[in-house]
Amino acid sequence: MSSTAPAECARVAQASRRLAEEGLLIGTAGNVSLRFGDLVAVTPTGAVLGEMSADDVTVVDLAGEIVAGRYAPTSELGLHLDVYHAYPARAIVHTHAPKSTALGCVLDELPVLHYQQLLLGGATPVVPFHPFGTPELAQAVREALRGKQSALLANHGAVALGASMEQAVENALLLEWACALYIDANAIGKPRPLSNEQQAAVIEVALRTGYGTRKPLDGSLEKDRQ
């Protein structure tokens, strides 16, 4: 596939390398995918994510049949496909990020301590433990992600979604930051989550002021493309 790898394979490989550089992926633990049309570019099983190239990425259809590639897809392929069938996400990142994984060993839910977490859909659910690669885990993750952009997996890791590969990566990074924030706050004292009313107030201000968008001097709003 070296000469014909679609651009989506390069984007999956690039995201894998960045997540590894950020410390969210270690060795072969974790997986990344990107949907394009009725196809999915996904990391293969047993791959070192920090060394991924476009030629290493496998392409499957939405039924899980291999369309292109040299390697078997990740053992979590069913989880990725279940999410794509259920939601309009275009990219999925599954990490074993240290802070996210740690809180998934302790909490039943990550509360909203900071308004940035509202970008993830508010409080982050913790999916009950199921062995990796099983239909039970895939189903539990799919159900937990309703209305959410991320979930923690009990004693396992984390999953983040996005409307693009870049957004999924940023959501994974944001989740890890939020988990670190909780751990730091808990070391000082009892964390004080934002109430539903406080969260609603933040949303109202963000919508009214165009928070998160660049504002050219002509007064129009431009989406931030970070």
N, C-alpha and C positions, 0 to 999 in steps of 0.2 A: 504493500500500500504506500510505499515511500514516495512515489511520484504522483499519486492520485489522492493522497489523503485530503479530505475536505478541510476547509479553514477551521471548522468547528473542532476538529481534532487538535489543532494547534492551540486553540483557546482553552481546551480542557487541560492540555499539557502545561500551558503557561500558568493556569490557575493552580494546578497541583504544585508546581514549583514555588509559586508565591506563598501558598499556604504552608508549605514545608519551611520556607525561609522565615515565616512568621512564627514558627514553632507549633502550629496547629496540626501538622501531620508529621509523624515520625516513622521512618522506614516504610514498611508496606501497609501500615495501619491507616485506614480511611479510604475514601473513594469520591470521585467527582464525575458529574455527568452534565451534558448539555443537549437539550432537545432542539432539533431543527426539522420542522415539518413532521412527518411520521417516523423519523429516525432519531436515534439517541447515540451520541458519542460518549463513551464511558471508559473510565480507567480499567485496565485488566487486573485480574487477580494476581497476587504475588509481585506486583510492580513496586519499585521504590519510587514513591511519589515525587520526591525531590529531584529525581533524575529523569522525569518523564519527557518524552519527545512525541511529536505528532504521530510518528510511525508506530509508537507503542499503543496508541489508543484504538479501541475496538468500536465498531459501529453496529448497532442492532436495530431491529424494528420494534414497534410497540408491543409485539408479542414475545420479544426476547430472542428472536432468531438472528443469528449473526449475518450481517450484510457484508462487512469488510473488516479486515484486521488479521493479525497473526496470533493473537492470544485469546484465551477464554476470558470473558468479562468478569468483573468483580463478583464475589459471592453475594453481595448485597444488591445485585441487579433487580431482584424482585421488589425490593423497597423502592428503588428509583422509579421503576415502571408503575408501581401502584400509585405513587404520588403524581406522576404525570397523567395517569388516567383519571385521577380525582380532581386535580387542581390545574389552573392555567400557568403554573410555574414553567420556566424555560431552563432553569439550571438548579442543580442540587449538589450540596457539599456535605459530606459526612466526615467528621473529624473525630480524633481522639485527643482533642485539645486538653491540656492538663487542668485548667481551672474549670472548664465545662464538665469534664469527666469527674473531677472531684466533687462538685456540687451534685452531680447526678448520683453520687454514692450516698448522699445525705438528705437532700430535700425531696419533697413531693411536688414542689413548684417553686420556680424562681420568681419572687415578687418584683414589682416595679419600684426600684429605689430611685431611678433617674428617668427623666422624661424621654431620653434618647431610646429607651427600651420600647416606647410606643411604636417605633418604626418596625419592631419585631412582632407587633400585635398585642403588646401589653405583657402580662405575666407569662413566663415560659413554662409550659407543662413538662413534667418528667414522665416519660413513658415507662411503664412497668417492665422489669427485666424479662427478656426472651433471648435465647441463643441467637447469635448472629446468623444471617442468611436464611432465617426461617420465615414461613408465611405468617406466623404469629407476630413476629417483630414487624414485618412489613405492614400488617393490618393495624397494629397498635400505633405505629408512627403515622400512618395515614389518618387515623381518627384523631390523634392528638394535634395534627397540623391544621385542623379546621379553623379558619380565621387567624392563623398564626404564620409567621415567617421562620420560626425556628422551634426546635424541641430538644430537650435533653433526654438521653437514653440512660435509664438506671444502670449504674455499674458498667457503663459501656462507652459513651461518648456523646456526640451532638449531631444534629442535622439542621441545615439552614437552606432556605429556598431563595429564589430570586427571579425577577422577570428577565434577567440577563445573567450571564456568567459573572460579570463584574459585581452586580448587586448581590448575588448569592455569596460571593467571597466577602464582600463588605458586611453582610449580615452575620456570617460566621465570625468575623473579627469583632463585630459589635457584641455578639453574644459572649465571646470569651472576655471582652472588657467588662461586661455587666457581671459576669461571674466573679471576676477578680475584684470588682467593686464590692460585691456582697461579702466576699471573704475578708477584705480589708475592713469593711464596716463592722462585721461580726467580731473581728478581733478587738475592736475598740469598745463595743457595747452592743446592745440589741438594735439591729437595723430598723429604720422607720420607713416603711413603704409609703408611697403616694396613695392616697385614697382614690376611690372612683371619681369623686367630685374634683379632686386636684388634677387627675388625669384628663378629665373632660375639659377643665379650664385651660390646660396646656393645648389641647387639640383646637379649642376655639381660637386661642391667640395665634396659633400656627396657621390656621386657615385664614384668619383675618389679615395677618401681616405678610403672608407669603413666605413664612419661615422655611429655610432650606432651598431657596431659589436665589439666583443672582438677580440684581436689580440694576439694569443699565440706567444711565442718567436721563434717558428719554422717558423713563417712568414705566416702561414695559417690564414684564417678568420673564426671566429666562431660567429654565430648569438647570440645576447644578448637575454637571456631568462628571463629577469626581470619579 
